[in-house]
């Protein structure tokens, strides 16, 4: 069985999507429609902007979404998923790719999500840190014992977690994690504590938008970050998508469940190859590849 997976924030690069635009009239139409929906020329920033330009949250999230979703559409007959999943932001791409959301509604939600997260980041100084070389339970225990708000936010693969929370709490936890034997505990250059309780204002804002957006029955199951299991019920998909902003991204567990449910091949649709690397660390026998223009 074949799983199609979609990357999240951090996969962006200067020039992203330009090859799609130049190779396909369908891609051109979708990119131009995206410019109209967003009210600015995101294609100019994607194709010609610097890495710094692409770092702005209101640009980053729609850019990655557009690259992933448009690639899935121009893959043609090569895009036949038995199941889909996305890492954080990538879950929105997955839900357009499996027919739950329209392209237009997906893009609007991603744009609203990015702006809501940016606002939440500005309310309180917060950050995230990558932790390498410790078991999940140790990281969870250290976070629980650290004063202030700090939680396990991304379960990327065995031995690689990201923690998220208040700046002081994250710094304190990093020192404790190093003392507990972490190979690295490195604060990341991000402007906020994604997938932590500090995203509650953004969750509330996004919830209102999601509740007003039509969801259709998916063509195949989505393995969502919050539950890690196959979901096809639209009301459940909706609630998991709302919960995602303050809940951890359980990527390790999602991939393990997809494998348990029969996935042998994972195709990454979007910029970069980060998810392929994570999948191989979670399940070394998996066949991995990148989506290509049909």
C-alpha positions in Angstrom: 0.0 0.0 0.0 1.1 3.5 -0.8 1.0 6.4 1.6 1.4 10.0 0.4 2.9 12.4 3.0 3.1 16.2 3.1 5.8 18.3 4.7 5.3 21.2 7.2 7.0 24.5 8.0 10.8 24.5 7.5 10.7 22.7 4.1 10.6 26.0 2.1 13.4 27.1 -0.2 14.0 30.0 -2.5 12.7 29.3 -6.0 10.2 26.7 -4.8 7.4 25.8 -7.2 8.9 27.6 -10.2 9.5 24.3 -12.0 5.8 23.4 -11.5 4.7 26.7 -12.8 6.8 26.4 -15.9 5.9 22.8 -16.6 2.1 22.9 -16.3 -0.7 25.1 -17.5 -2.8 23.6 -14.6 -0.2 24.7 -12.1 -0.1 28.2 -13.6 -3.8 28.6 -13.1 -3.7 27.4 -9.5 -0.8 29.6 -8.6 -2.5 32.7 -10.2 -5.7 31.8 -8.3 -3.7 31.6 -5.1 -2.3 35.1 -5.7 -5.9 36.4 -6.0 -7.1 34.6 -2.9 -4.2 35.8 -0.8 -4.3 39.4 -2.1 -0.5 39.5 -2.8 1.8 37.8 -5.3 3.1 34.8 -3.3 4.5 33.5 -6.6 6.9 36.4 -6.8 8.2 35.6 -3.3 8.3 31.8 -3.9 10.1 32.0 -7.2 12.3 35.1 -6.7 12.4 35.9 -3.0 15.2 35.3 -0.6 15.2 32.6 2.2 14.6 35.5 4.6 11.5 36.6 2.6 10.2 33.0 2.7 10.6 32.9 6.5 7.7 35.2 7.2 4.9 33.0 8.6 2.2 34.5 6.4 4.3 33.5 3.4 5.9 30.2 4.6 2.8 28.3 5.4 0.8 29.1 2.2 4.0 28.6 0.1 4.6 25.1 1.4 0.9 24.2 1.1 0.8 25.5 -2.5 3.9 23.6 -3.6 2.5 20.4 -2.1 -1.1 20.6 -3.3 -0.2 21.8 -6.8 2.4 19.1 -7.2 -0.2 16.4 -6.1 -2.5 17.7 -8.8 0.0 17.7 -11.6 1.4 14.3 -10.7 -1.6 12.9 -12.7 -2.1 9.2 -12.6 1.0 8.8 -10.3 -1.1 10.3 -7.4 -3.2 7.4 -6.2 -3.0 7.3 -2.4 -4.3 4.5 -0.2 -3.7 6.8 2.7 -2.4 10.3 3.4 -0.8 12.2 6.3 0.9 15.6 6.8 3.3 16.9 9.3 1.6 19.8 11.2 0.8 22.3 8.4 1.1 19.4 5.9 -2.1 18.0 7.3 -4.0 20.7 5.4 -2.2 19.7 2.2 -3.1 16.1 2.8 -6.8 17.0 3.3 -7.0 18.9 0.0 -5.1 16.0 -1.7 -7.7 13.4 -0.5 -10.7 15.6 -1.3 -11.8 16.6 2.2 -11.1 20.3 1.5 -11.2 22.2 -1.8 -8.0 23.9 -3.0 -9.6 27.3 -2.3 -10.9 26.5 1.2 -7.6 24.8 2.1 -5.6 27.8 1.1 -7.8 30.2 3.0 -7.6 28.1 6.2 -3.8 27.9 5.9 -3.5 31.7 5.5 -5.8 32.2 8.5 -3.8 29.7 10.5 -0.5 31.4 9.7 -1.9 34.8 10.7 -3.5 33.5 13.9 -0.2 31.7 14.9 1.7 34.9 14.2 -0.6 36.9 16.5 -0.3 34.2 19.2 3.5 34.4 19.0 3.4 38.1 19.5 1.4 37.8 22.8 4.2 36.1 24.7 7.8 35.3 24.2 8.1 31.6 23.4 10.2 29.2 21.5 11.0 25.6 20.6 14.0 23.3 20.9 15.2 20.1 19.2 16.2 17.3 21.5 18.3 14.4 20.2 19.2 11.1 21.7 16.7 10.5 24.5 13.7 8.3 24.8 10.3 10.0 24.6 9.4 9.2 28.2 12.5 10.9 29.5 11.8 14.1 27.5 8.2 14.1 28.7 9.3 13.6 32.3 11.8 16.5 32.2 9.1 18.8 30.6 6.6 17.9 33.3 9.2 18.6 36.1 10.3 22.0 34.6 8.6 25.1 36.1 6.5 27.1 33.6 5.0 25.9 30.3 7.1 23.5 28.2 5.8 20.4 26.5 6.8 17.7 23.9 5.5 19.2 20.7 6.8 17.1 17.7 7.6 13.4 17.9 9.5 13.3 14.7 11.3 9.9 14.9 12.8 7.8 17.6 15.4 9.9 19.5 14.3 13.1 17.9 11.7 15.3 19.7 11.0 19.0 19.6 9.8 20.7 22.8 7.8 23.9 22.9 6.9 26.6 25.5 7.9 29.7 27.3 11.5 30.9 26.6 12.7 30.5 30.2 11.1 27.1 30.6 12.5 25.8 27.3 16.0 26.9 28.2 15.7 25.3 31.7 14.4 22.1 30.2 17.3 22.0 27.7 19.8 22.1 30.5 18.0 19.4 32.3 17.8 17.3 29.2 21.5 17.6 28.5 22.1 16.5 32.1 19.8 13.5 31.5 22.0 12.4 28.6 20.6 14.2 25.5 23.1 14.3 22.6 21.8 17.7 21.8 19.2 20.1 23.1 19.2 23.1 20.8 16.9 26.1 20.8 15.5 26.6 17.3 15.3 29.9 15.5 11.5 30.1 15.6 9.2 32.9 16.8 6.8 30.9 18.9 5.8 27.8 20.8 3.9 25.9 18.1 1.9 22.8 19.3 1.8 24.0 22.9 -0.9 25.5 25.2 0.5 29.0 24.2 -1.2 28.5 20.8 -4.7 28.6 22.5 -5.6 32.0 21.1 -4.7 30.8 17.6 -6.7 27.6 18.1 -9.8 29.5 19.0 -9.4 31.8 16.0 -8.8 28.9 13.6 -11.6 26.8 15.1 -14.2 29.5 14.1 -12.9 29.4 10.5 -12.8 25.6 10.4 -16.3 25.3 11.7 -17.6 27.5 8.8 -15.7 25.6 6.1 -17.4 22.7 4.3 -15.7 19.3 4.6 -16.4 16.5 2.1 -16.0 12.7 2.5 -12.4 11.9 1.8 -11.3 9.6 -1.0 -8.9 7.7 1.4 -8.1 7.9 5.2 -6.0 10.6 6.7 -3.7 9.8 9.6 -4.0 12.9 11.7 -1.3 14.3 14.0 -3.5 14.3 17.1 -4.9 10.8 17.0 -2.4 9.0 14.7 -5.1 6.6 13.4 -7.0 6.4 10.1 -9.8 8.9 10.0 -12.6 9.2 7.4 -15.4 10.8 9.4 -15.5 14.5 8.5 -16.7 15.7 11.9 -13.8 13.9 13.5 -11.3 15.3 10.9 -12.6 18.8 11.7 -12.1 18.4 15.5 -8.7 16.9 15.1 -7.6 19.7 12.9 -8.8 22.3 15.5 -7.0 20.4 18.3 -3.8 20.2 16.3 -2.5 23.7 17.1 -2.2 23.1 20.8 -1.6 19.3 20.7 1.7 17.5 19.8 2.5 16.3 16.3 2.7 12.5 16.7 4.6 11.8 13.5 6.5 8.7 14.8 3.2 7.1 16.0 1.4 8.1 12.8 4.0 6.4 10.5 4.0 3.3 12.8 0.2 3.1 12.5 0.3 3.5 8.7 2.9 0.6 8.5 0.7 -1.5 10.8 -2.2 -0.8 8.5 -0.3 -2.0 5.4 1.8 0.9 4.1 5.0 -0.2 2.5 5.8 2.8 0.3 5.9 6.5 1.3 5.8 9.3 -1.3 6.7 12.8 -0.1 4.7 15.4 -2.0 6.1 18.9 -1.6 9.4 20.7 -1.0 12.4 18.9 0.4 12.9 15.3 1.6 12.7 15.8 5.4 9.8 13.3 5.9 11.5 10.6 3.8 14.4 10.7 6.2 12.1 10.6 9.2 10.1 7.7 7.8 13.3 5.6 7.2 14.3 6.2 10.8 10.9 5.1 12.0 10.6 2.1 9.7 13.9 1.3 7.9 12.2 -1.2 5.5 10.0 1.5 4.0 10.4 2.5 0.4 10.5 6.3 0.1 10.4 8.7 -2.9 9.5 12.2 -3.9 6.4 13.1 -5.9 7.2 14.1 -9.5 5.4 16.0 -12.2 3.4 13.6 -14.3 
